[in-house]
Amino acid sequence: MTQAVTPEQKIEMYREQIRQRPENVLARFSLGQVLMKVERFEEAAGVWEELLGLKRDYLVAWMLYGRTLLHLGRPAEARQTLEAHALPLAHQQGHAGPIEEIQAILDEIGEAPA
């Protein structure tokens, strides 16, 4: 019987992959997802920022970055991120599902103060 890999083990594994290949977008994406799952949102935000610095057109990463900002209690930044980056990319890339999801997040945010 194999033992399940813990979130901490996954985090270390992805960090090691990034150390070996800093341009590894998939490892950064996976690391950001695990950090969100264990509610380490501040760390996840940093990972999304690094990833998006490498790949500006990564729609799902922009969406998760917006969600991360929302979890950090930064709704105005989340709204700006989603409206300025995620939503235009979703339209540009022709993704109806993400457009609806982004709009739902924006509706959830409501009118956040600037």
C-alpha positions in Angstrom: 0.0 0.0 0.0 1.4 3.4 -1.0 1.2 6.3 1.3 -0.6 9.5 0.2 1.6 12.5 -0.6 0.9 15.3 1.8 0.4 18.9 0.7 3.7 19.8 2.3 5.5 17.2 0.3 3.9 18.4 -2.9 4.9 22.0 -2.0 8.5 20.9 -1.6 8.4 18.8 -4.7 7.2 21.7 -6.8 9.6 24.2 -5.2 12.5 21.8 -6.1 11.2 21.5 -9.7 11.2 25.3 -9.9 14.7 25.5 -8.4 15.9 23.1 -11.1 14.0 24.9 -13.9 12.9 28.4 -13.0 11.0 28.8 -16.2 8.8 25.7 -15.3 5.3 27.2 -15.6 3.5 24.0 -14.8 5.4 23.5 -11.6 4.5 27.1 -10.5 0.9 26.5 -11.4 0.7 23.3 -9.4 2.5 25.0 -6.5 0.0 27.9 -6.5 -2.9 25.4 -6.5 -1.6 23.4 -3.5 -0.8 26.6 -1.6 -4.4 27.8 -2.2 -5.8 24.4 -1.1 -3.9 24.7 2.2 -5.0 28.3 2.5 -1.5 29.8 2.3 -2.9 32.6 0.2 0.0 35.1 0.7 2.5 32.6 -0.6 0.1 31.6 -3.4 -0.2 35.3 -4.5 3.6 35.4 -4.9 3.6 32.3 -7.0 0.9 33.6 -9.3 2.8 36.9 -9.7 6.0 35.0 -10.6 4.1 32.7 -13.0 2.3 35.6 -14.7 5.6 37.3 -15.1 6.7 34.4 -17.2 3.4 33.8 -19.1 1.2 36.8 -19.3 -1.5 35.0 -21.3 -2.2 32.3 -18.8 -5.9 32.8 -18.3 -6.5 30.3 -15.5 -3.6 31.7 -13.5 -5.1 35.2 -13.8 -8.4 33.8 -12.5 -6.8 32.0 -9.6 -4.7 35.1 -8.8 -7.9 37.1 -8.6 -9.5 34.5 -6.3 -6.3 34.5 -4.1 -6.5 38.3 -3.8 -10.1 37.9 -2.8 -9.2 35.4 -0.1 -6.6 37.9 1.2 -9.3 40.5 1.7 -8.2 42.6 -1.3 -11.4 42.8 -3.3 -10.4 46.0 -5.2 -7.2 44.4 -6.4 -9.1 41.2 -7.3 -11.6 43.2 -9.4 -8.8 45.1 -11.2 -6.9 41.8 -11.9 -10.0 40.1 -13.3 -11.3 43.1 -15.3 -7.9 44.2 -16.7 -6.4 40.8 -17.4 -8.6 37.7 -17.0 -11.8 38.9 -18.7 -10.1 40.3 -21.8 -8.0 37.1 -22.2 -11.1 35.0 -21.9 -12.8 37.0 -24.6 -9.6 37.0 -26.8 -9.2 33.3 -26.4 -12.9 32.6 -26.9 -13.6 30.8 -23.7 -17.3 31.1 -22.7 -17.0 29.0 -19.5 -14.2 31.2 -17.9 -16.1 34.4 -19.0 -19.1 33.2 -17.0 -16.9 32.2 -14.0 -15.0 35.5 -14.0 -18.3 37.4 -14.2 -19.6 35.4 -11.2 -16.5 36.3 -9.2 -17.0 39.9 -10.1 -20.6 39.7 -9.1 -19.5 38.1 -5.8 -17.1 41.0 -5.2 -19.8 43.6 -5.9 -18.7 47.2 -5.9 -15.5 47.1 -3.8 -14.1 50.4 -2.7 -11.0 51.5 -4.5 
